[in-house]
């Protein structure tokens, strides 16, 4: 019985693909990049909670609700509590989706460096740069909301499941270097099929993000 059980648990899923296959093929690799975008679109992630509400109150717009139980008033005023019912929602929440996006970016970056031949294939270099930029953007928002956070810049392993917080200065240095690399590979808006779209990364976006992060770090 135990031998049978071990064989069953070791069986590979027929729907999986090796990294060497995924990241050497543009279509598959692009789909892996889209999976990073997907983490930003979940209900309790960027789309539904973080972008619409976090830090909404500024000198040009504000949200006010007289109800004492409306947690969104805490989010817009940067006064979130640990029991926040909007951002702290069990497994599906902003923090978890951000780190899911980072993990997918880490896998893409590692895979494209190994198998994408980015120095000779501009289209693969673009995907590599897009993954670097998206990861930098997620860390920028993580630090903006939570300050010092765990820094994962490699795919998850059993030894790295639990990590302590890293000084944000260290993360700033890392993601600024990543963006310097990405900017060299990224085309200007409208120069390729991907950069003719408004939902993909381009050189100007990465340069603007670099400027924002540099100002925040300083």
Secondary structure as GFF3:
##gff-version 3
##sequence-region A 1 218
A	DSSP	alpha_helix	2	9	.	.	.	ID=ss1
A	DSSP	alpha_helix	19	22	.	.	.	ID=ss2
A	DSSP	alpha_helix	26	39	.	.	.	ID=ss3
A	DSSP	pi_helix	46	50	.	.	.	ID=ss4
A	DSSP	alpha_helix	51	53	.	.	.	ID=ss5
A	DSSP	alpha_helix	72	76	.	.	.	ID=ss6
A	DSSP	alpha_helix	94	115	.	.	.	ID=ss7
A	DSSP	alpha_helix	122	146	.	.	.	ID=ss8
A	DSSP	three_ten_helix	158	160	.	.	.	ID=ss9
A	DSSP	alpha_helix	168	185	.	.	.	ID=ss10
A	DSSP	alpha_helix	203	217	.	.	.	ID=ss11
###
